[in-house]
């Protein structure tokens, strides 16, 4: 039995030495890992402020870009409103030109009708008209012919001033 006890003690010693070998190699491995972790932490301590500065610069640049984008959008909106206002102005000017042209056409039409009516003989129902001769169908009343001539002259002058953009003169006294 003594042999058995000695064998047991030898086996326990071998197991203890094996355990010590494993523990020593594990401790050496842990020490190497701790040294590498220490180097990594030192490297991170050196690099982290630079990374944080870069992140701060990037966020500042992004903030500037968003501000510029906002300004660009605001300018684009102002430009859009201005273009819309220009379109409204062009539309109003178009309507004004059409209205002015229509007025000018109506005035021209009225003047030409007046001139045309000035050349037509007045029907015999007029109380100042004398009998017409059967040969030329023109009235014999000289006042009527002068009134028609004056009417034609006034209408021609008014039409000329309207066409060339001058306002017709009314009741103007000439000054020497």
C-alpha positions, 0 to 999 in steps of 0.5 A, spaced: 500 500 500 505 504 500 507 503 493 500 505 492 500 511 496 507 513 493 504 512 486 498 517 488 503 522 490 507 522 484 501 522 480 499 528 484 506 531 483 505 530 476 498 533 475 501 539 480 507 540 475 502 540 469 497 544 472 503 549 474 506 549 467 499 550 464 498 556 469 505 559 468 504 559 460 497 562 461 500 567 466 505 569 460 500 569 455 495 574 459 501 578 461 503 579 453 495 580 452 496 586 457 502 589 454 498 589 447 492 592 451 497 597 454 500 599 447 493 599 444 490 604 449 496 608 449 495 608 441 488 610 442 489 615 447 494 619 442 489 618 436 482 619 439 483 627 440 485 627 433 479 623 431 475 627 435 478 634 432 476 631 425 469 629 427 468 636 430 471 639 423 466 634 419 460 636 423 462 644 422 462 642 415 456 639 415 453 645 418 456 650 413 453 646 408 446 645 411 446 653 412 448 654 405 443 649 402 438 653 406 440 659 403 440 656 396 433 654 397 431 661 400 434 664 394 430 659 389 424 661 393 425 668 392 427 667 385 421 663 383 416 668 387 420 674 382 419 670 376 411 669 378 411 676 379 414 678 372 409 673 369 403 677 372 406 683 370 407 681 363 400 678 363 397 685 366 401 688 360 399 684 355 392 685 357 393 693 358 396 693 351 390 689 348 385 694 351 389 700 349 389 697 342 382 695 342 380 703 344 385 705 339 381 701 334 374 703 337 376 710 336 379 709 329 373 706 327 368 712 330 373 717 327 372 713 320 365 712 321 364 720 323 368 722 316 364 717 312 358 720 315 360 727 314 361 725 306 354 722 306 348 727 304 344 729 310 337 726 308 331 731 306 328 731 313 333 736 315 329 743 316 335 747 313 336 743 307 334 746 300 331 742 295 337 738 291 338 738 284 336 732 280 342 732 276 348 731 281 344 729 288 348 734 292 345 739 297 345 746 294 346 749 301 353 752 302 353 752 310 351 744 310 357 743 305 362 748 310 359 744 316 361 737 313 368 740 311 369 743 318 367 736 321 372 732 316 378 737 318 376 736 325 376 728 325 382 728 321 386 732 326 383 728 331 385 721 328 392 724 326 393 726 333 390 719 336 395 715 331 401 719 332 400 719 340 398 726 341 393 728 345 387 732 342 387 739 344 381 742 346 379 749 348 386 751 348 388 758 347 394 760 343 399 764 347 403 769 343 
